[in-house]
């Protein structure tokens, strides 16, 4: 049996339109996935692109 790695929890607020789009995306696959899975996948992909210096967008905050 594989030991689970400890996970860090944090809270993030997003626009309602983004939340709705994520909900739609999560239900569009078969079987449906939860929002936590989608966000972990998105974070992992962002970090992998950053590590490979292949980010397709700037990380600077916009005013």
N, C-alpha and C positions, 0 to 999 in steps of 0.2 A: 504494500500500500504506500502511495506517495504522500509525503508530509506536505501539508498546505503551507504556502509561504504567507507570512503576516502581511496584511494589507493595510494601507493608510486610508482613512476616510476623510473627506472634506466636502464642503457644500459649495455649490456654484449656482448662480441665478442666471437664467437666460431669457431672452425675449419670448413672448407667448408664441409668435410665429415660428421661431426656431424649435420650441418645444413641440408644437403641433406637427412640424415637419419630421422631427425625430420619432414621434409617436407613429406617424404614418409609415415611415421607413421601417420601424421595428415590426410593424404588422404586415409589411409587404413581402416578407420572406417566409418560407415554409420549412420548418415550423417557425412561428413568430419568435423573436428574441426580445429580451427586456432592455430598457434604456441603459441600465448599468453596463451591460455587455457592449452595447454600441459605443458608449463613452470610453470604456476601457480600451476597446479596439482603436478608436480615434486617437486617444492619447498615445498608445503604443506606436501607431503609425507615424504620428508627429515626431516622437522621439527617435524613431528609426531613421526618418528622413533627415532630421537634424544631425544625427550622428554621421550619416553618410554625406552630409553637406549637400543635400538635394531638396531642400525646402523649396516649394514652388510659390511661396508668398513671404513677405517680410513679417517679422514678429513685432515691429515697432507699433505702439499704440497710436491710433488715429484720434485726433481731437474730436 
